[in-house]
Amino acid sequence: MEKCVFKFINQHQLIKKGATVLVGVSGGADSIALLHFLHSNRNRWEINVVALSVDHQLRGEESLLDLEFVRDICNKWGIPFVSDSLDVKAYKERNRLGTEVAARRLRYQFFSEQMEAFQADYLALGHHGDDQIETMLMSLTRSASSTAFSGIPVKREFSTGWIIRPFLCITKFDIENYCKEINIQPRIDETNFDTTYTRNYFRKYILPLIKEKNSNIHTTIQHLNETLHEDETFLQEEASEMVKSLVEFDRKSNTATFQIQTFKMRPRALQRRALHLILNYLYNDLPSDLSYIHEEEFFSLLYSKKANNRIDFPSQLRVEKSYEKIIFLFSDSLNEEDSTFHQLLTIPGEVTLPDGSVVSAQMNRNKEQNRVTYGFYSSQVALPLHIRTRRPGDRMSWTGLNGSKKIKDIFIDEKIPIDKRNRWPILVDNNGEILWLIGLKKGNPKITQMEGQWIQLQYTAAN
């Protein structure tokens, strides 16, 4: 066993010389064996070993006896020992968490505090090859994404250093034999035999069947996990670059937007990961009911032939397709009152629109007209003039049009994105006649009498 672990540690560069290594010890075979292994070989790496143990207060006297067992072992072997008693039940109720999640959070909080206190380089944990198999199988049964299909990492950053798991290369059987060789009788947690827990069910019923076909399955699974991790790391880096170059984020409004065609040009594997990076950016915490179904809906929307469509994600996140764009936005931030406006336009004078653009009016004889200007005689309209956003039933007419047309249909014809339609400025006279759908269509005043002063309007877009 020792040769296998030494090779594994060297292969993954898990321990550097002169390091301080904290060991999470529960009193069970895995963690006691790891503590003994590192302590026995401390001179090999010139390391300082410290044992950490916690009482979760979940098994009454038994869990307290576990902690005392570890304390006695450490006194016997001359290993520094730090412990704490954690009120998991109170923390669980206060934060509305499951027991396992609450226990894990408190435990790792304690570990982090001790890492800082000792300025430690490593936190060593006793997960082994069988744990890895169980984790991968559990992930397979509940995940529909290769991104989520992952096992226990050999090494990951944590607090002041790294979490390391030197025993992922060996099995529970190897560890139990090691304990017998060093004449240690570890503590037994009876809850490990309760098959109502998913992991215990896999351990008791599934793992033995797999090992009948391949007794070395732990090595195979560990290799699979490492190669998947390497592949996923590369794809995530590529997806991150894709998001940086294609997606526009607005922190103020908490929205994300991208052009559909450029997004679709990237490989589907990157599109999928880019979607999840966008969601991670927008959500403070990913909703528990966010699933692969939403991913499928997103791709249906992305590749839909409909010019305008939308889908709803959890927690009021809307994903809208508007012609050549996709926009992610939260519906609770869409306040119709904030997007509408109505102001008088004095002559001479100007109105600053919510987006910072300006419509100005003056009296002169400059009749030059283009897309951002509009002019008419004062006798042709009912003053004062108004600038407002659209209202239900709005219609306008112009030269060459037989009758009138709905503003809604004009927006569709001009391919105006859905999110801009409710904020689009419209010039009307005091009778409500639409004179100018600013920047899009110019109407003809119903009164043809060309008398009075010439009114010249100018639209200046925001910088």
C-alpha positions in Angstrom: 0.0 0.0 0.0 2.8 2.4 1.0 4.5 2.2 -2.4 1.3 2.9 -4.2 0.6 6.0 -2.1 4.2 7.3 -2.4 3.9 7.0 -6.2 0.5 8.7 -6.2 1.8 11.6 -4.1 4.9 12.1 -6.3 2.8 11.8 -9.5 0.4 14.6 -8.4 3.0 16.6 -6.4 0.8 16.5 -3.3 3.3 17.3 -0.6 6.3 19.7 -0.6 9.2 19.5 1.8 9.0 21.4 5.0 5.2 21.8 4.8 2.7 22.0 7.6 0.0 19.3 7.0 -3.3 19.3 8.9 -5.2 16.0 8.9 -8.9 15.8 9.3 -9.5 12.8 11.6 -12.8 11.3 12.5 -11.6 8.2 14.3 -12.6 5.8 11.4 -10.2 3.6 9.6 -9.6 5.9 6.6 -8.5 9.0 8.6 -6.6 7.1 11.3 -4.6 5.3 8.7 -3.9 8.5 6.9 -2.8 10.2 10.1 -0.5 7.3 10.9 0.9 7.2 7.3 1.8 10.9 7.3 3.2 10.9 10.8 5.3 7.8 10.2 6.8 9.3 7.0 7.1 12.9 8.3 10.9 12.7 8.0 10.6 11.7 4.3 9.1 15.2 3.5 10.3 17.0 6.7 6.7 17.9 7.4 4.8 19.0 10.5 1.6 17.0 11.1 -1.3 18.3 13.1 -4.6 16.4 13.7 -8.0 18.1 13.6 -11.2 16.5 14.8 -14.8 17.7 15.3 -17.8 16.5 17.2 -20.9 17.3 15.2 -23.2 16.6 18.2 -25.3 14.3 16.0 -24.7 10.9 17.6 -24.7 11.8 21.2 -22.1 10.0 23.4 -20.8 8.0 20.4 -19.5 11.1 18.5 -17.9 12.4 21.7 -16.1 9.1 22.2 -14.8 9.3 18.7 -13.2 12.6 19.4 -11.7 11.3 22.6 -10.3 8.3 20.8 -8.5 10.5 18.3 -7.2 12.7 21.2 -5.8 9.6 22.9 -4.2 8.3 19.7 -2.5 11.7 19.1 -1.2 11.8 22.7 0.2 8.3 22.2 1.9 9.2 18.9 3.0 12.7 20.0 0.9 14.5 17.4 -0.5 18.0 18.1 -4.3 17.8 18.3 -7.0 20.5 17.9 -10.8 19.8 18.3 -14.1 21.5 18.4 -17.7 20.7 19.1 -20.2 21.9 16.4 -23.9 22.6 16.9 -25.0 21.3 13.6 -28.7 21.1 14.5 -28.9 24.8 15.4 -26.9 25.9 12.3 -29.1 23.6 10.2 -32.4 25.2 11.5 -31.0 28.7 11.4 -29.9 28.5 7.7 -32.6 26.0 6.5 -30.2 23.4 5.4 -30.1 19.6 5.2 -28.1 17.9 8.0 -25.2 16.7 5.7 -24.8 20.2 4.1 -24.9 22.0 7.5 -22.4 19.5 9.0 -20.0 19.9 6.0 -20.2 23.7 6.1 -19.4 23.9 9.8 -16.6 21.3 9.5 -14.9 23.1 6.6 -15.3 26.4 8.4 -13.4 24.9 11.3 -10.8 23.5 8.9 -10.3 26.8 7.3 -9.9 28.6 10.6 -7.2 26.1 11.6 -5.4 26.4 8.3 -5.1 30.1 8.9 -4.1 29.7 12.6 -1.3 27.3 11.6 -0.6 29.0 8.3 -0.8 25.4 7.0 0.1 24.3 3.5 -2.2 21.3 3.3 -5.4 19.8 4.7 -5.1 16.0 4.1 -8.4 14.0 4.0 -8.8 10.3 4.0 -11.0 9.7 0.9 -10.0 6.5 -0.9 -10.6 4.8 -4.2 -13.9 3.3 -3.2 -15.2 6.7 -2.2 -14.3 7.9 -5.7 -16.2 5.1 -7.3 -19.3 5.8 -5.2 -19.1 9.5 -5.9 -18.8 9.0 -9.7 -21.7 6.5 -9.8 -23.9 8.9 -7.7 -23.0 11.7 -10.0 -23.9 9.6 -13.0 -27.3 8.8 -11.6 -28.3 12.4 -10.9 -26.5 14.4 -13.6 -27.4 15.0 -17.2 -24.4 17.0 -18.1 -20.8 16.1 -18.6 -19.9 19.3 -16.8 -21.6 18.0 -13.6 -20.2 14.5 -14.0 -17.2 14.6 -11.8 -15.6 12.9 -8.8 -13.5 13.8 -5.8 -10.5 16.0 -6.8 -7.1 14.8 -5.8 -6.0 18.4 -5.0 -7.8 21.7 -4.8 -7.1 25.1 -3.4 -8.4 25.8 0.1 -7.9 28.6 2.7 -4.1 29.2 3.0 -3.1 26.2 0.9 -4.6 23.0 -0.6 -6.8 20.1 0.2 -5.1 16.8 -0.7 -6.3 13.2 -0.8 -3.3 10.9 -0.9 -5.5 7.7 -0.5 -7.5 8.0 -3.7 -5.2 5.4 -5.3 -6.1 2.6 -2.8 -9.2 0.8 -1.6 -11.1 0.4 1.7 -9.7 -3.1 1.9 -6.1 -1.8 1.6 -6.8 0.6 4.4 -8.3 -2.0 6.7 -5.3 -4.2 6.2 -3.0 -1.3 7.0 -4.8 -0.7 10.3 -4.4 -4.4 11.1 -0.7 -4.2 10.4 -0.2 -1.3 12.7 -2.4 -2.9 15.3 -5.0 -0.1 15.4 -8.7 -0.8 16.0 -10.5 2.3 14.6 -13.9 3.6 15.6 -17.0 2.4 13.7 -19.7 4.8 12.8 -22.9 2.7 12.7 -24.6 5.3 10.3 -22.3 4.1 7.6 -24.4 0.9 7.3 -27.7 2.7 7.0 -28.7 2.1 3.3 -31.3 4.9 3.4 -28.3 7.1 2.6 -27.6 6.9 -1.1 -23.8 6.5 -0.7 -24.3 3.6 1.7 -26.7 1.9 -0.7 -24.1 2.1 -3.5 -21.4 0.9 -1.1 -23.4 -2.2 0.0 -25.2 -3.2 -3.2 -23.6 -1.7 -6.3 -19.9 -1.6 -5.6 -19.5 -5.4 -4.9 -21.1 -6.2 -8.2 -18.8 -3.9 -10.1 -15.7 -5.3 -8.4 -16.7 -8.8 -9.4 -16.1 -7.7 -13.0 -13.1 -5.5 -12.3 -11.2 -5.7 -9.0 -9.1 -2.8 -10.1 -12.0 -0.5 -10.9 -10.8 2.1 -8.4 -7.7 2.8 -10.5 -9.8 2.9 -13.7 -12.3 5.4 -12.2 -9.6 7.6 -10.7 -7.9 7.8 -14.2 -11.3 8.6 -15.7 -11.9 11.3 -13.2 -8.5 12.9 -13.8 -8.8 12.9 -17.6 -12.4 14.3 -17.4 -11.1 17.0 -15.1 -8.3 17.9 -17.5 -10.7 18.0 -20.5 -13.3 20.0 -18.6 -10.7 22.5 -17.4 -9.6 23.1 -21.0 -13.2 23.5 -22.3 -14.1 25.9 -19.4 -11.1 28.1 -20.3 -12.2 28.1 -23.9 -15.8 28.9 -23.0 -14.7 31.7 -20.7 -12.8 33.3 -23.6 -15.9 32.9 -25.8 -18.1 34.6 -23.2 -15.6 37.5 -22.8 -15.5 38.1 -26.6 -19.2 37.6 -27.4 -21.4 38.3 -24.4 -22.1 41.9 -23.2 -22.9 42.1 -19.5 -24.6 45.1 -17.9 -24.0 45.0 -14.1 -26.4 47.8 -13.4 -29.4 46.1 -14.9 -28.0 42.6 -14.4 -28.5 41.5 -18.0 -26.5 39.6 -20.6 -26.8 39.9 -24.4 -25.1 38.3 -27.4 -25.5 38.1 -31.2 -27.0 34.8 -32.2 -25.1 34.1 -35.3 -21.6 34.6 -33.8 -22.6 32.5 -30.8 -23.9 29.7 -33.0 -20.6 29.6 -34.9 -18.8 28.2 -31.9 -18.8 24.5 -31.1 -21.9 23.2 -29.3 -19.7 22.0 -26.3 -18.6 25.7 -25.8 -22.1 27.0 -26.3 -23.4 24.8 -23.5 -20.6 25.8 -21.1 -21.0 29.5 -22.1 -24.7 29.3 -21.1 -23.8 28.0 -17.7 -21.1 30.8 -17.3 -23.8 33.4 -18.1 -26.2 31.9 -15.5 -23.4 31.8 -12.9 -22.8 35.5 -13.6 -26.5 36.5 -13.4 -27.7 34.4 -10.4 -26.4 35.1 -6.9 -27.0 31.5 -6.1 -28.0 28.9 -8.8 -31.7 27.9 -8.2 -32.1 24.3 -7.1 -34.8 23.8 -9.8 -32.5 24.8 -12.6 -32.0 21.6 -14.7 -31.0 20.2 -18.0 -34.6 20.9 -19.2 -33.8 24.6 -19.1 -30.6 24.0 -21.1 -32.7 22.1 -23.8 -35.2 25.0 -23.8 -32.4 27.5 -24.3 -31.0 25.6 -27.4 -34.5 25.3 -28.8 -34.9 29.1 -28.5 -31.4 29.7 -29.9 -32.1 27.6 -33.1 -35.7 28.5 -33.5 -36.8 30.1 -36.8 -39.1 32.5 -34.9 -37.8 36.1 -34.9 -39.2 36.8 -31.5 -39.7 34.4 -28.6 -39.0 33.9 -24.9 -38.6 31.3 -22.3 -38.7 31.5 -18.5 -35.9 30.3 -16.2 -36.3 29.9 -12.4 -36.3 33.0 -10.1 -37.9 35.2 -12.7 -35.0 35.1 -15.2 -36.3 35.6 -18.8 -34.4 34.6 -21.9 -35.6 36.5 -24.9 -34.9 36.1 -28.6 -35.3 39.3 -30.5 -34.3 38.9 -34.1 -30.5 38.5 -34.1 -30.0 38.8 -30.3 -30.5 36.8 -27.2 -31.0 38.7 -23.9 -31.1 37.4 -20.4 -32.9 39.7 -17.9 -34.9 39.4 -14.7 -38.6 40.1 -15.0 -38.8 41.6 -11.5 -36.4 44.4 -12.7 -38.8 45.2 -15.6 -40.9 48.0 -14.2 -43.3 49.2 -17.0 -43.7 52.5 -15.2 -39.9 53.1 -15.3 -39.8 52.3 -19.1 -42.6 54.7 -20.0 -42.5 58.4 -20.2 -44.5 61.5 -21.4 -43.1 65.0 -21.6 -44.1 68.3 -23.2 -41.8 69.7 -25.8 -41.7 73.5 -25.7 -40.7 75.5 -28.7 -37.9 76.5 -28.6 -36.8 73.8 -26.1 -35.6 70.3 -25.7 -36.5 67.0 -24.0 -33.9 64.6 -22.6 -35.1 61.0 -23.0 -34.4 58.3 -20.3 -31.6 56.8 -22.4 -29.8 60.2 -22.6 -30.8 61.1 -26.2 -32.3 64.5 -26.9 -35.1 65.9 -29.0 -34.9 69.6 -29.6 -37.3 72.0 -31.2 -36.8 75.5 -32.7 -38.5 78.0 -35.0 -36.6 78.6 -38.3 -36.8 78.2 -42.0 -34.3 75.3 -42.3 -36.3 72.7 -44.2 -33.5 70.2 -44.7 -34.9 66.8 -43.7 -33.2 63.5 -42.9 -33.6 60.5 -40.6 -33.0 62.5 -37.4 -34.9 65.7 -38.3 -38.5 66.5 -38.9 -40.2 69.8 -39.8 -43.7 71.2 -40.4 -45.7 74.5 -40.2 -47.2 75.4 -36.9 -50.6 75.6 -38.6 -50.5 71.9 -39.4 -50.5 70.6 -35.8 -52.3 71.2 -32.5 -49.7 72.6 -30.1 -48.2 71.9 -27.6 -46.2 68.9 -28.8 -45.7 65.8 -26.7 -43.1 63.1 -26.6 -44.2 59.8 -25.1 -43.9 56.0 -25.4 -46.4 53.8 -27.2 -49.9 53.1 -26.0 -52.3 50.3 -26.8 -54.0 50.9 -30.1 -51.5 53.5 -31.4 -51.6 53.9 -35.2 -50.1 56.3 -37.7 -50.2 57.0 -41.4 -47.8 58.4 -44.0 -47.6 59.3 -47.6 -48.3 56.4 -49.9 -50.0 54.3 -47.2 -53.6 53.4 -47.7 -55.1 54.0 -44.3 -53.1 53.6 -41.1 -50.9 51.0 -39.5 -50.4 49.9 -35.9 -47.2 51.0 -34.2 -46.7 47.4 -33.1 -46.6 46.2 -36.8 -44.2 49.0 -37.7 -41.8 47.8 -35.0 -42.1 44.2 -36.3 -41.5 45.3 -39.9 -38.4 47.3 -38.9 -37.2 44.5 -36.7 -37.0 46.5 -33.6 -36.0 44.4 -30.6 -38.8 43.6 -28.1 -36.9 45.2 -25.2 -36.7 48.6 -27.0 -40.3 48.9 -28.2 -41.9 50.1 -24.9 -39.2 52.8 -24.6 -39.2 54.1 -28.2 -40.0 57.9 -28.4 -43.0 59.0 -30.3 -43.9 62.6 -31.2 -47.6 63.5 -31.0 -49.5 66.8 -31.1 -52.0 67.9 -28.5 -54.8 66.0 -30.3 -52.9 62.7 -30.0 -52.0 62.5 -33.7 -48.7 60.6 -34.1 -46.4 62.8 -36.2 -43.1 61.0 -35.9 -42.0 57.6 -34.8 -38.7 59.1 -34.1 -35.9 57.7 -36.3 -38.3 55.2 -38.1 -41.4 56.8 -39.7 -42.6 60.3 -40.4 -46.3 60.9 -40.6 -48.1 63.5 -42.6 -50.1 66.1 -40.5 -53.8 65.9 -41.4 -54.0 69.6 -41.8 -52.4 70.6 -45.1 -52.6 74.4 -44.5 -49.0 75.7 -44.7 -49.0 78.8 -42.7 -47.3 80.2 -39.6 -43.8 79.5 -38.4 -41.7 76.5 -39.5 -41.0 74.1 -36.6 -37.8 72.2 -37.0 -37.1 69.1 -34.7 -33.8 67.4 -34.2 -33.1 64.1 -32.6 -29.6 63.5 -31.1 -28.7 60.0 -29.9 -27.0 59.5 -26.6 -23.2 59.0 -26.7 
